[in-house]
Amino acid sequence: MNQLSNNYNLEERTAKFGENVIGFCSNIKQDAITRPLIGQLIRSGTSIGANYMEANGASSKRDFGNKIFICKKEAQETKHWLRMMAKCLPERKEEIRKLWQEAQELTMIFQKITTSLRNKNNN
């Protein structure tokens, strides 16, 4: 599978994002400030893919919509923790910016899915 088609495979894309967050966090020197931020960032960043997997196995359309909405919320939360990391690690701002951009794109994708589901249910 080429890289372009991976962009449209949300299961792979969200898993890769979680892996990238783990990779980023594994290279951070832990102290009283970074330790809790690392934990929060890993939880929210990897939760996006986990919730997407749950959405794919949803028991109903409503359950699917709820799980997708959680994906969006986790992506938004991840952007917050990345912003906090940028404050702690200004020397890694470019790497953080790339992760933030992917979290933003995932947020927009999941927002589009939830909006489409809502519009379909209202018709």
BELHU-V821768 format. One record per residue. N is the residue number from 1. RES is the residue in three letters. PHI is phi in whole degrees, 0 to 359 (NA if undefined). Layout:
<<N:RES:PHI> <N:RES:PHI>>
//
This chain:
<<1:MET:NA> <2:ASN:276> <3:GLN:298> <4:LEU:298> <5:SER:290> <6:ASN:297> <7:ASN:298> <8:TYR:261> <9:ASN:263> <10:LEU:295> <11:GLU:299> <12:GLU:291> <13:ARG:295> <14:THR:289> <15:ALA:294> <16:LYS:298> <17:PHE:299> <18:GLY:302> <19:GLU:298> <20:ASN:294> <21:VAL:296> <22:ILE:299> <23:GLY:300> <24:PHE:299> <25:CYS:290> <26:SER:292> <27:ASN:255> <28:ILE:258> <29:LYS:291> <30:GLN:274> <31:ASP:215> <32:ALA:299> <33:ILE:271> <34:THR:286> <35:ARG:305> <36:PRO:293> <37:LEU:294> <38:ILE:300> <39:GLY:301> <40:GLN:295> <41:LEU:296> <42:ILE:295> <43:ARG:299> <44:SER:287> <45:GLY:294> <46:THR:274> <47:SER:292> <48:ILE:303> <49:GLY:294> <50:ALA:298> <51:ASN:290> <52:TYR:294> <53:MET:299> <54:GLU:296> <55:ALA:299> <56:ASN:295> <57:GLY:255> <58:ALA:300> <59:SER:274> <60:SER:201> <61:LYS:297> <62:ARG:296> <63:ASP:299> <64:PHE:302> <65:GLY:300> <66:ASN:296> <67:LYS:293> <68:ILE:296> <69:PHE:298> <70:ILE:296> <71:CYS:304> <72:LYS:297> <73:LYS:297> <74:GLU:294> <75:ALA:296> <76:GLN:295> <77:GLU:297> <78:THR:300> <79:LYS:299> <80:HIS:297> <81:TRP:294> <82:LEU:295> <83:ARG:298> <84:MET:295> <85:MET:296> <86:ALA:298> <87:LYS:291> <88:CYS:283> <89:LEU:233> <90:PRO:300> <91:GLU:288> <92:ARG:247> <93:LYS:304> <94:GLU:294> <95:GLU:296> <96:ILE:295> <97:ARG:301> <98:LYS:294> <99:LEU:296> <100:TRP:299> <101:GLN:298> <102:GLU:294> <103:ALA:298> <104:GLN:296> <105:GLU:297> <106:LEU:297> <107:THR:303> <108:MET:294> <109:ILE:297> <110:PHE:291> <111:GLN:296> <112:LYS:298> <113:ILE:296> <114:THR:294> <115:THR:294> <116:SER:297> <117:LEU:296> <118:ARG:296> <119:ASN:296> <120:LYS:294> <121:ASN:287> <122:ASN:275> <123:ASN:267>>
//
